[in-house]
Amino acid sequence: MPRPVKCRKVCHFPNVLEFLPADDTEKKMPIVLTVDEYETIRLLDKKGYSQEQCAESMQIARTTVQRIYEIARKKIADALIDG
């Protein structure tokens, strides 16, 4: 039986919902950041929180923050490098 999904506290939703490459002739599949990934990036990179502070703010475990952050960074790198 899978573990129950734990609610996460998110304090800020994105104002901009979509970024597109300037030359969008090649229709690629969109890269989608979840709200959890967005909030983790915002807290760690924008606000300068530690992983512990981020976990406390989102009311989740630090290891969960670490996992979410790793996934989000890979998605952002893919979007920046591959368009």
Backbone hydrogen bonds, N-H to C=O, Kabsch-Sander energy under -0.5 kcal/mol:
donor,donor_aa,acceptor,acceptor_aa,energy
9,K,58,M,-2.1
10,V,8,R,-0.6
17,L,15,N,-0.5
24,D,22,A,-0.9
27,K,25,T,-0.9
28,K,26,E,-1.2
32,V,30,P,-0.6
33,L,31,I,-0.5
38,Y,34,T,-2.6
39,E,35,V,-2.7
40,T,36,D,-2.3
41,I,37,E,-2.4
42,R,38,Y,-2.5
43,L,39,E,-2.5
44,L,40,T,-2.7
45,D,41,I,-2.3
46,K,41,I,-1.2
46,K,42,R,-0.5
47,K,42,R,-2.1
49,Y,43,L,-2.7
54,C,50,S,-2.6
55,A,51,Q,-2.5
56,E,52,E,-2.3
57,S,53,Q,-2.5
58,M,54,C,-2.6
59,Q,55,A,-0.9
60,I,55,A,-2.3
65,V,61,A,-1.9
66,Q,62,R,-2.4
67,R,63,T,-2.0
68,I,64,T,-2.7
69,Y,65,V,-2.9
70,E,66,Q,-2.0
71,I,67,R,-2.0
72,A,68,I,-2.5
73,R,69,Y,-2.6
74,K,70,E,-1.8
75,K,71,I,-2.0
76,I,72,A,-2.5
77,A,73,R,-2.6
78,D,74,K,-2.3
79,A,75,K,-2.2
80,L,76,I,-2.5
81,I,77,A,-2.7
82,D,78,D,-2.4
83,G,79,A,-0.9
